[in-house]
């Protein structure tokens, strides 16, 4: 007997997100689709309280959204979207493919409800690789804050991910991409078969003839495989990357770089007599002192630099809680994530 239901062309693990702005300044998902094992769950958006609507704003914004007007429109809210998998993880052979499109002047926060577990295959012989692929296009004055909990590969698992971000001029993207050693409570310390990750940030712009051009800004690749991964990690249980691009993340990028410059350096000891009058520390200096003490306890190592208009931060820590505390400390002190993306943007460091 033929099925009474229409056939579907959807593919397992595929998803699509398209966020647009309706007048006067209302962010709306014009597309939000997903299939097992991927699940997308919208949550309460963050209201931008500084958004003030004038009596004629609706007509003005409607015209602005249909022209090439260069001035940005501030959205009234920032949607919060959870990227989930059934059971909290991916089994061997799962393939996730997600596309995100952010129209002009929209903002989106994406996170998870916990670490993404990568389960080991039933048999290590000929086991298929587990993959997650993400492609994002960000229009001018739009912004994406991608801040999930870390990926947690179990022993003998095999995993790869690729994340490509196409950012038009005046668009912004912030990425947190991190991995933990496995299930430490079960004695797993970097015992997976392989982990590969690649993040690419592309500048999308129009040339003098109006033709769209692409220019790669950053390609960051991490490969952890082969024998004795644990020995090469030098006792660290977490490794991660933060990439920031665009005007909305400019303040946070500068904050990371300036704080890195302020880290104690070899040969930077003060060799004074000890009789000098001690000048009281400012609030920022007190905060930095406490943070440095916590970094030493948690075994946090990190670096930050500017690369072709992006800020790239690399960090490692002895354990996930230490890395979470360090990231949360930096982000809360600088303040722009909570202000521009809401508490959902800081959920991954709670």
C-alpha positions in Angstrom: 0.0 0.0 0.0 1.5 3.4 -1.0 2.1 5.9 1.8 -0.6 8.6 2.1 2.0 11.1 3.1 3.9 13.2 0.5 7.5 12.4 -0.1 10.2 14.6 1.4 13.5 15.9 0.0 14.9 16.8 3.4 18.2 15.1 4.3 19.0 13.7 7.8 21.0 16.1 9.9 20.4 19.1 7.6 19.2 22.4 8.9 18.6 26.0 7.7 18.2 29.3 9.5 17.3 32.6 7.9 16.8 35.6 10.1 15.3 38.7 8.6 14.1 42.1 9.9 10.5 43.2 9.6 9.5 46.8 10.1 9.9 48.6 12.3 12.8 46.6 13.6 11.5 43.1 14.5 13.8 40.1 13.9 11.9 37.1 12.5 12.9 33.7 11.4 11.7 33.4 7.7 13.2 29.9 7.7 13.9 27.5 10.6 14.1 23.9 9.4 16.0 20.8 10.7 15.9 17.0 10.6 17.1 14.4 13.0 19.7 14.2 14.6 19.8 18.0 14.5 17.4 20.1 16.5 17.0 23.9 16.6 15.2 25.4 19.6 14.4 29.2 19.7 14.2 30.7 23.2 13.3 34.0 24.7 15.0 36.8 22.8 17.1 39.5 24.4 15.3 42.9 24.2 17.6 45.8 23.3 16.2 48.4 25.7 17.9 51.3 24.1 15.8 50.8 20.9 13.4 53.8 20.7 10.7 53.8 18.1 9.7 57.2 16.7 6.2 57.8 15.3 7.4 57.6 11.6 10.0 54.9 12.2 8.0 52.1 10.6 7.9 53.7 7.2 11.5 54.9 7.4 12.8 51.5 8.2 10.7 49.8 5.6 12.2 52.1 2.9 15.7 51.5 4.4 15.4 47.8 4.2 14.6 48.0 0.5 17.4 50.4 -0.5 21.1 50.5 -0.2 21.0 53.0 2.6 24.3 52.8 4.5 23.2 53.8 8.0 22.5 50.7 10.2 19.1 49.9 11.7 19.2 48.7 15.3 17.0 45.6 15.9 14.5 45.6 18.7 15.7 42.2 20.0 18.3 39.5 19.6 16.9 36.0 19.2 18.5 33.2 21.2 18.7 29.8 19.4 19.9 26.5 20.8 21.7 24.1 18.6 20.9 20.6 19.9 21.3 17.0 19.1 19.0 14.2 20.3 20.5 12.6 23.4 23.1 15.4 23.8 25.6 14.0 21.4 26.5 12.5 18.0 27.0 8.8 17.4 29.5 7.4 14.9 28.6 8.3 11.3 26.2 11.2 12.2 26.5 14.1 9.7 25.3 17.6 10.6 25.0 20.3 8.0 23.6 23.7 9.0 23.4 27.0 7.0 22.7 30.3 8.7 21.8 33.5 6.8 21.5 36.8 8.6 19.9 39.6 6.7 20.9 43.2 7.1 20.8 44.6 10.7 19.8 41.4 12.4 21.6 39.8 15.3 21.6 36.2 16.5 22.9 34.4 19.5 23.5 30.6 19.1 24.5 28.3 21.9 23.9 24.8 23.3 22.5 23.4 26.5 25.6 21.4 27.3 28.7 19.9 25.8 28.3 18.0 22.5 29.3 14.4 23.2 31.0 12.5 20.4 30.3 8.8 21.0 32.7 6.1 20.0 31.8 3.6 17.2 30.6 0.1 18.0 33.7 -1.2 16.3 36.9 0.8 15.7 37.5 -1.0 12.4 36.3 1.0 9.5 34.2 3.3 11.7 32.7 6.2 9.8 33.7 9.7 10.8 31.3 12.0 12.7 30.9 15.4 11.1 29.4 18.9 11.7 29.5 21.5 9.0 28.3 25.1 9.4 28.1 27.7 6.7 27.1 31.3 7.7 26.4 34.4 5.6 26.2 37.7 7.4 24.9 40.8 5.7 26.0 44.4 6.5 25.3 45.5 10.1 24.2 42.0 11.0 26.0 40.0 13.7 26.3 36.4 14.9 27.6 35.4 18.3 28.3 31.6 18.2 29.1 30.5 21.7 28.4 26.8 22.4 29.6 24.6 25.2 32.7 22.6 24.3 32.8 19.5 22.1 33.5 16.4 24.3 34.9 13.5 22.2 34.8 10.1 24.0 37.6 7.6 23.8 38.1 6.0 20.4 35.8 8.5 18.7 36.5 10.1 15.3 35.2 13.6 14.6 35.7 16.5 12.2 34.0 19.9 11.8 34.2 22.8 9.3 32.8 26.3 10.0 32.8 28.8 7.2 31.7 32.4 7.9 31.1 34.8 5.0 30.9 38.3 6.3 29.9 41.3 4.3 31.4 44.7 5.0 30.2 46.1 8.3 29.0 42.7 9.3 30.2 41.1 12.6 30.9 37.6 13.8 32.1 36.2 17.1 33.1 32.5 17.5 34.0 30.4 20.5 35.3 26.9 19.5 36.6 24.6 22.2 37.2 21.0 23.0 37.7 19.1 26.2 39.8 16.0 26.8 36.9 13.5 27.3 35.2 12.0 30.3 37.8 12.7 33.0 35.7 11.0 35.6 36.2 7.8 33.6 39.9 8.3 33.2 39.7 9.5 29.6 42.5 12.0 28.8 42.7 12.8 25.1 42.0 9.2 24.1 39.9 9.8 21.0 41.2 8.5 17.6 41.1 11.9 15.9 39.6 15.4 16.1 39.8 17.9 13.2 38.4 21.4 13.2 38.6 24.3 10.7 37.3 27.8 11.0 37.3 30.2 8.0 36.3 33.9 7.9 35.8 35.4 4.5 35.4 39.1 3.6 32.6 39.5 1.0 32.6 42.8 -0.9 31.7 44.3 -4.2 34.4 45.6 -6.6 34.1 48.8 -8.7 31.9 47.1 -11.2 29.5 45.8 -8.5 30.7 42.2 -8.8 30.9 40.2 -5.6 34.4 39.3 -4.5 35.7 37.0 -1.8 38.8 37.4 0.3 40.0 35.0 3.0 40.8 36.7 6.2 41.5 33.8 8.6 41.8 30.0 8.2 42.3 28.4 11.6 42.8 24.6 11.5 43.4 22.3 14.5 44.3 18.6 14.0 44.6 16.3 17.0 45.3 12.8 16.0 48.0 10.1 16.1 49.8 8.6 19.0 50.1 10.2 22.4 47.8 13.1 22.0 47.7 13.3 25.8 51.4 13.7 26.1 51.5 16.5 23.6 48.8 18.5 25.5 51.2 19.0 28.4 48.6 18.4 31.1 45.9 20.6 29.7 42.4 19.4 29.6 40.8 22.1 27.4 41.9 23.8 24.2 40.0 26.5 22.4 39.9 29.4 20.0 38.0 32.7 19.9 37.7 34.6 16.6 36.2 38.1 16.5 35.5 40.1 13.4 33.5 43.3 12.7 32.4 46.6 14.4 30.2 45.0 17.0 33.1 42.9 18.4 35.7 45.6 18.0 35.7 46.6 21.7 35.9 43.0 22.9 38.8 42.3 20.4 40.7 45.3 21.7 40.1 44.2 25.2 41.5 40.7 24.6 44.6 42.1 22.9 45.3 44.8 25.5 44.9 42.3 28.4 47.3 40.0 26.7 49.8 42.8 26.4 49.4 43.5 30.1 50.3 39.9 31.1 53.6 39.6 33.1 56.6 39.0 31.0 59.9 37.4 31.7 62.3 40.1 32.8 59.4 42.3 33.9 60.1 42.1 37.6 60.3 45.3 39.5 63.8 45.4 41.2 63.2 48.4 43.4 64.5 48.6 46.9 61.1 47.8 48.4 60.9 51.1 50.2 58.9 52.9 47.6 55.5 54.2 48.4 52.9 51.8 47.1 50.3 53.5 44.9 46.7 52.1 45.4 45.6 49.9 42.5 42.7 51.0 40.3 39.6 48.9 40.1 40.8 47.5 36.7 44.2 46.7 38.1 42.6 44.9 41.1 40.4 42.9 38.8 43.5 42.0 36.6 45.4 40.9 39.7 42.7 38.6 40.9 42.2 37.2 37.4 46.0 36.4 37.0 45.9 34.6 40.4 43.0 32.5 39.2 44.7 31.8 35.9 47.7 30.4 37.7 45.5 28.2 39.9 43.5 26.9 36.9 46.6 26.5 34.6 45.2 28.9 32.0 47.5 29.8 29.1 46.4 32.1 26.4 47.5 34.4 23.6 45.7 37.1 21.4 46.6 38.9 18.3 45.1 40.8 15.3 45.1 39.0 12.0 43.8 40.8 8.9 41.1 42.7 10.6 40.2 39.8 13.0 41.2 39.1 16.5 42.3 35.5 17.2 42.6 34.2 20.8 44.0 30.8 21.7 43.6 29.4 25.1 44.1 26.2 27.2 43.4 25.2 30.8 43.9 22.3 33.1 40.1 21.7 33.2 36.8 22.9 31.7 35.8 24.8 34.8 39.0 26.8 34.8 38.6 27.7 31.1 34.9 28.6 31.7 35.8 30.8 34.6 38.5 32.6 32.6 36.3 33.2 29.6 33.4 34.4 31.8 35.7 36.7 33.7 37.0 38.4 30.5 33.5 38.7 28.9 31.7 40.0 31.9 34.4 42.6 32.7 34.4 43.9 29.1 30.6 43.8 29.1 29.6 44.1 25.4 28.3 40.5 25.0 25.8 40.9 27.8 24.8 44.3 26.5 24.5 43.5 22.8 23.4 39.8 22.9 21.9 39.3 26.3 22.4 36.8 29.1 22.0 34.0 26.6 25.3 35.0 25.1 27.0 34.2 28.4 25.1 31.0 29.1 28.1 28.8 28.0 30.3 30.3 30.8 27.9 29.9 33.7 
